[in-house]
């Protein structure tokens, strides 16, 4: 009978150090993708990839790099470097293939970044400028510092092909929370997410304005403004979102966002709550209709950060990223189309997660054609000696069929454990973890 062995080499983590999170729900209805995230706070924490059964497949501390660790639209990893203020692109062989910075003297912001399939990049920057607010409002500071927003699209050679400036479209008094606008500092926009809509134009989430803005990708004209004091849309069956994150286009004028709900209590008459919410926009009647939402059974409220992602199987992943104010850690919840929780990860108190997302993606290890399989062992034909340091290629090439053959090839095996960390004998058709003396662990599934 044909046997297939699937193996993955990863650092010995999780067994030597228990993670400071717990997966409390994980059903077969959860999407099979791997979970990507980085815990917030200082000092900088590792970026992590967890597989569908909750095992840490990858964990590395990249120092100041790693913010917004995700698989981007070009099917490569992207992440922000807080030191150099740029975005890095990594391929599936763990090679850094590009680094991207704002042009024309601006400094990239770390909230969001798009690496597009055509090789272009989209990023934005805050642009603080002195502004004579005494000419705008009575009592305004003549030397106030007012926040602007710059959006840039770069071609693969990092040439600017589009640049948009909020100074031409937004006004500081659009943010009514800052009234009477007499402060010396007026950060009135605070953009935190950007996406491409179904028709190719930009969507931008501005948290401090409670606004999603659609911007023409060639002319820079504002197509519509949704939410906040300058909204073009009426909410037909819902209250307005406030201080939102993670705007994403679902196509056909449907949009998914994470509503932090910082001012939701004034509409509901209860307490502030955060939610994932999907809307459909009617751009003729200029109406926004809520078509779906998820509020956590524990009425979770995150005053900052957080996110939402629609998964390929129709499930939705929600990151309740900041719950420190109620002395608990972040909660990552996946729900099916009936709003049943099918996956949940809960962090210890004090932890925040800016984003947590699932992708059907992992690093690739290319085969080594120079290896030979002789009598159940992997030999380097150049030296005639056994090779262990690339056991993925070795075992895939040799097609080991039983535990004795595995022991022959890897003489430093300590023990085999199951997905719960319990020592176990060899089992076919079962994911097992092989712990070695030198500090690695191999995940293997031998299918018969």
C-alpha positions in Angstrom: 0.0 0.0 0.0 1.3 3.4 -0.9 2.4 5.5 2.0 2.8 9.3 2.1 4.8 11.1 4.8 4.2 14.8 5.5 6.9 16.4 7.6 7.7 19.9 8.8 10.9 21.0 10.7 10.3 23.8 13.2 12.2 25.1 16.2 11.4 23.5 19.5 8.8 25.9 20.8 5.6 25.2 22.6 7.1 22.0 24.2 10.0 23.8 25.9 8.0 27.0 26.7 4.2 26.9 27.1 2.5 29.6 25.1 0.7 32.4 27.0 -2.5 31.8 25.1 -5.1 29.0 25.1 -7.1 27.7 22.2 -10.5 27.2 23.9 -12.5 26.3 20.8 -11.4 24.5 17.7 -14.0 22.6 15.7 -13.9 20.9 12.3 -15.9 23.8 10.9 -13.0 26.2 11.5 -11.2 27.2 8.3 -8.1 25.2 7.8 -5.7 28.1 7.2 -2.8 29.0 9.5 -3.1 31.9 12.0 -0.6 34.8 11.6 -0.1 37.3 14.4 2.4 39.2 16.6 1.8 40.1 20.2 2.0 43.8 20.9 4.0 45.6 23.6 7.6 46.1 24.5 10.1 44.5 24.2 9.3 43.4 20.6 7.6 39.9 20.6 8.0 37.1 18.1 5.9 36.8 14.9 4.0 33.6 15.0 2.2 31.1 12.7 -0.1 28.6 14.3 -1.6 25.7 12.2 -5.2 24.6 12.1 -4.8 22.2 15.1 -3.1 24.9 17.3 0.5 24.0 16.9 3.1 26.8 16.6 4.7 26.2 13.2 6.8 29.3 13.2 8.0 31.7 15.9 10.8 34.2 15.4 11.8 37.4 17.1 12.7 39.9 14.4 13.5 42.8 16.8 11.8 46.0 15.6 10.5 44.2 12.6 7.2 42.3 12.5 4.3 44.7 12.9 1.2 43.8 10.9 2.7 40.4 10.0 0.5 39.0 7.2 0.3 37.4 3.7 -0.4 40.3 1.3 -2.2 40.4 -2.1 1.1 39.4 -3.9 1.1 36.1 -1.9 4.2 37.1 0.0 4.7 38.1 3.6 4.8 41.7 4.5 5.6 43.4 7.8 6.7 46.8 9.2 10.1 47.8 10.6 9.6 50.3 13.4 13.3 51.2 13.2 13.7 52.1 9.5 10.0 53.0 9.1 9.6 50.8 6.1 7.7 47.7 4.9 9.5 44.5 4.2 8.5 41.8 1.7 9.5 38.1 2.3 9.0 35.2 0.0 8.1 31.6 0.9 11.8 30.8 1.1 12.3 33.4 3.9 14.2 35.7 1.6 13.6 39.4 2.0 12.9 40.4 -1.6 12.1 44.1 -1.1 11.8 46.9 1.3 9.4 49.8 0.7 9.4 53.3 2.0 7.3 56.4 1.4 8.7 58.8 -1.2 8.8 62.6 -1.5 10.1 63.0 2.0 7.2 61.3 3.8 7.6 58.6 6.5 5.5 55.5 6.2 2.9 54.7 8.9 2.7 51.2 10.3 -1.1 50.7 10.3 -1.6 49.2 6.9 0.1 48.4 3.6 -0.9 46.7 0.3 1.5 44.7 -1.9 -0.5 44.2 -5.0 -0.3 41.3 -7.5 0.9 43.6 -10.3 4.0 44.5 -8.2 2.7 47.9 -7.0 2.7 49.0 -3.4 0.2 51.2 -1.5 1.1 52.9 1.8 0.3 56.0 3.7 1.9 58.5 6.0 0.8 61.1 8.5 1.7 64.6 7.6 1.7 67.0 10.5 1.9 70.7 9.6 1.6 74.0 11.5 -1.8 75.6 10.9 -3.2 79.0 12.0 -6.3 77.7 13.7 -7.1 81.3 14.9 -8.2 81.9 11.3 -10.6 78.9 11.5 -12.2 79.2 15.0 -12.4 81.7 17.7 -9.7 81.0 20.3 -7.8 78.7 17.9 -4.0 78.3 18.4 -2.2 80.3 15.7 0.6 77.7 15.8 -1.4 74.6 16.1 -0.1 71.3 14.7 -2.7 69.7 12.5 -2.5 66.2 11.1 -2.7 65.5 7.4 -2.8 62.2 5.5 -0.7 61.2 2.5 -1.5 58.1 0.4 1.0 56.9 -2.2 0.9 54.1 -4.8 4.4 53.0 -6.0 5.3 50.9 -9.0 7.6 47.9 -8.6 10.6 50.3 -8.9 9.2 52.5 -6.1 8.3 55.4 -8.4 5.3 57.3 -7.2 2.4 56.7 -9.6 -0.3 58.2 -7.4 -0.3 60.6 -4.4 -3.3 61.9 -2.5 -3.3 64.6 0.2 -6.0 65.0 2.7 -5.4 68.8 2.8 -7.3 69.1 -0.4 -10.3 67.1 0.8 -10.7 67.0 4.6 -11.1 69.9 7.0 -10.1 69.8 10.7 -13.6 70.7 11.8 -14.9 67.5 10.2 -13.8 65.9 13.5 -16.5 67.1 15.9 -14.9 65.3 18.9 -12.1 68.0 18.9 -14.6 70.9 19.2 -14.0 73.8 19.8 -10.7 72.9 18.0 -8.6 75.2 20.3 -5.9 72.6 21.2 -2.3 73.0 20.2 -2.3 69.6 18.6 -5.2 68.3 16.4 -4.7 64.7 15.2 -8.1 64.7 13.5 -7.8 61.9 11.0 -5.8 58.8 12.2 -6.1 56.6 9.2 -5.7 52.9 10.1 -6.6 50.7 7.0 -6.7 50.9 3.3 -8.0 48.5 0.6 -8.8 48.4 -3.1 -12.6 48.3 -3.9 -14.2 46.1 -6.5 -13.9 48.8 -9.2 -10.2 49.5 -8.5 -10.5 52.7 -6.4 -9.2 53.2 -2.8 -11.0 52.7 0.5 -9.5 54.4 3.5 -10.6 54.0 7.1 -10.0 57.2 9.3 -10.6 56.2 12.9 -10.8 59.7 14.4 -13.3 60.8 11.7 -15.5 57.6 12.1 -15.3 57.6 8.3 -14.6 55.3 5.4 -13.6 57.3 2.3 -13.6 56.1 -1.3 -11.0 57.8 -3.4 -10.7 57.8 -7.2 -7.4 56.0 -8.0 -6.4 58.2 -10.9 -7.9 61.7 -10.2 -7.8 61.6 -6.4 -11.3 62.9 -6.2 -13.4 61.8 -3.3 -16.2 59.5 -4.7 -18.1 59.2 -1.4 -17.7 59.6 2.4 -19.4 57.1 4.7 -19.7 57.7 8.4 -18.8 60.6 10.6 -20.0 64.2 10.4 -19.6 64.4 6.6 -21.3 61.1 5.6 -23.0 60.9 2.3 -25.0 57.8 3.4 -27.9 57.2 5.8 -27.8 54.1 8.0 -31.2 52.4 7.3 -31.2 49.7 10.0 -28.2 50.3 12.2 -26.4 52.9 14.3 -23.2 54.4 12.9 -19.8 52.7 13.4 -17.3 54.6 15.5 -13.5 54.5 15.7 -13.5 51.5 13.3 -10.6 49.4 11.9 -10.0 46.9 9.0 -12.2 48.1 6.2 -12.3 45.4 3.5 -14.2 45.3 0.2 -16.2 42.2 -0.4 -17.3 43.2 -3.9 -20.6 44.5 -5.3 -20.8 47.4 -2.8 -20.5 45.1 0.2 -18.0 46.1 2.9 -16.7 44.4 6.1 -15.2 46.4 9.0 -14.4 46.1 12.7 -16.5 48.6 14.6 -14.6 49.4 17.8 -17.8 51.1 19.0 -16.2 53.7 21.2 -19.4 55.8 21.0 -21.9 52.9 20.5 -23.5 53.4 23.9 -25.0 56.7 22.9 -26.9 55.0 20.2 -27.8 51.7 21.9 -28.5 53.1 25.4 -26.5 50.3 27.0 -22.7 49.9 27.1 -20.1 50.3 24.5 -19.5 47.1 22.5 -17.2 46.1 19.6 -18.4 44.1 16.7 -17.7 42.8 13.2 -20.2 44.2 10.8 -21.0 43.9 7.1 -22.9 46.5 5.1 -24.3 46.9 1.6 -24.2 50.4 0.2 -26.8 51.7 -2.2 -25.0 54.4 -4.2 -28.2 55.6 -5.8 -30.3 56.1 -2.7 -27.1 56.7 -0.7 -28.2 54.2 2.0 -26.1 51.9 4.1 -27.8 48.7 5.1 -26.4 46.3 7.7 -26.6 42.7 6.4 -24.6 40.9 9.1 -22.9 41.5 12.4 -21.2 39.5 15.2 -21.2 40.7 18.8 -19.2 38.4 21.1 -21.4 36.6 23.7 -19.3 38.3 26.4 -20.1 41.7 25.0 -16.4 42.4 24.4 -15.4 46.0 23.9 -11.9 47.1 22.6 -11.4 50.8 22.7 -8.5 50.5 20.3 -7.0 48.2 17.7 -8.7 45.0 16.5 -9.7 43.6 13.1 -11.9 41.4 11.0 -11.3 39.1 8.0 -13.7 37.2 5.8 -12.3 33.7 5.2 -12.6 31.7 1.9 -15.2 29.3 3.4 -17.5 32.1 4.4 -16.4 32.1 8.1 -15.3 35.4 9.7 -12.3 35.9 11.9 -12.5 38.7 14.5 -9.6 40.0 16.5 -10.8 41.6 19.8 -7.3 43.0 20.1 -7.2 45.2 23.2 -9.1 44.1 26.3 -6.5 45.2 28.8 -8.8 47.8 30.3 -10.9 44.9 31.7 -7.8 42.9 32.8 -8.0 40.2 30.2 -5.9 39.5 27.1 -6.9 39.6 23.4 -9.5 37.2 22.1 -9.4 35.9 18.5 -12.8 34.4 17.5 -13.8 32.7 14.3 -17.5 32.3 13.6 -19.4 30.4 10.8 -22.2 31.9 8.7 -24.7 31.1 11.6 -22.5 33.1 14.1 -21.5 29.9 15.9 -18.0 30.1 17.4 -15.9 27.5 15.7 -12.4 28.7 16.8 -11.3 30.9 19.7 -7.8 31.8 21.0 -7.5 33.6 24.3 -4.4 35.4 25.4 -3.3 36.0 29.0 -4.0 39.4 30.6 -1.8 42.3 29.4 -1.5 41.1 25.8 -2.8 43.0 22.7 -2.9 41.9 19.1 -3.1 44.6 16.5 -4.1 42.1 13.8 -4.6 38.3 13.7 -5.4 36.8 10.3 -5.6 33.3 8.7 -4.0 32.4 5.4 -3.5 29.1 3.5 0.2 29.7 3.3 3.4 28.5 4.8 7.2 28.7 4.0 8.3 26.3 1.3 11.4 24.1 1.6 12.6 23.1 -1.9 13.7 19.5 -2.6 17.4 18.7 -2.8 18.0 16.4 -5.8 21.5 15.5 -4.7 20.3 13.3 -1.9 20.0 9.5 -2.3 18.0 7.1 -0.3 20.0 4.0 0.5 18.7 1.2 2.8 16.3 3.5 4.5 18.9 6.2 5.3 19.4 9.6 3.6 23.0 9.8 2.3 24.8 12.7 0.7 26.4 11.1 -2.4 29.3 13.5 -2.1 30.4 12.2 1.3 28.5 9.0 1.6 27.5 10.1 5.1 24.0 10.5 6.6 22.4 13.9 6.4 20.0 15.1 9.1 20.0 18.9 9.0 17.5 18.9 6.1 15.4 16.0 7.2 12.3 17.3 5.3 13.8 16.5 1.9 15.4 13.4 3.3 12.2 11.8 4.6 10.1 12.9 1.7 12.7 11.4 -0.7 13.2 8.2 1.2 9.5 7.6 1.9 10.1 6.0 5.3 7.4 3.6 6.3 7.8 2.8 10.0 9.4 4.0 13.2 12.4 1.8 12.9 13.4 3.3 9.6 12.9 6.8 11.1 15.2 5.9 14.0 17.8 4.6 11.6 17.9 7.9 9.8 17.6 10.2 12.8 19.6 8.7 15.7 19.0 11.6 18.1 15.2 11.1 18.5 14.2 11.7 22.1 10.5 10.9 22.0 7.3 11.2 20.0 4.3 13.2 21.3 0.8 13.8 20.1 -0.8 17.2 19.5 -1.5 17.6 23.2 2.1 17.0 24.1 1.6 13.5 25.5 4.2 10.8 24.8 2.9 8.2 22.4 4.1 5.3 20.2 4.2 5.7 16.4 0.8 5.8 14.8 0.0 6.0 11.1 -2.6 8.5 9.7 -2.0 10.7 12.8 -0.2 14.0 13.2 2.7 13.4 15.5 5.7 15.4 16.8 9.2 14.0 16.8 11.5 15.7 19.4 15.2 15.6 18.8 18.1 16.1 21.1 19.5 19.1 19.3 16.3 21.1 20.0 14.1 20.7 16.9 10.7 19.2 16.5 9.3 17.6 13.4 5.6 17.4 12.6 4.9 14.3 10.6 1.8 12.6 9.2 2.3 9.2 7.6 -0.8 8.4 5.5 -1.6 4.9 4.5 
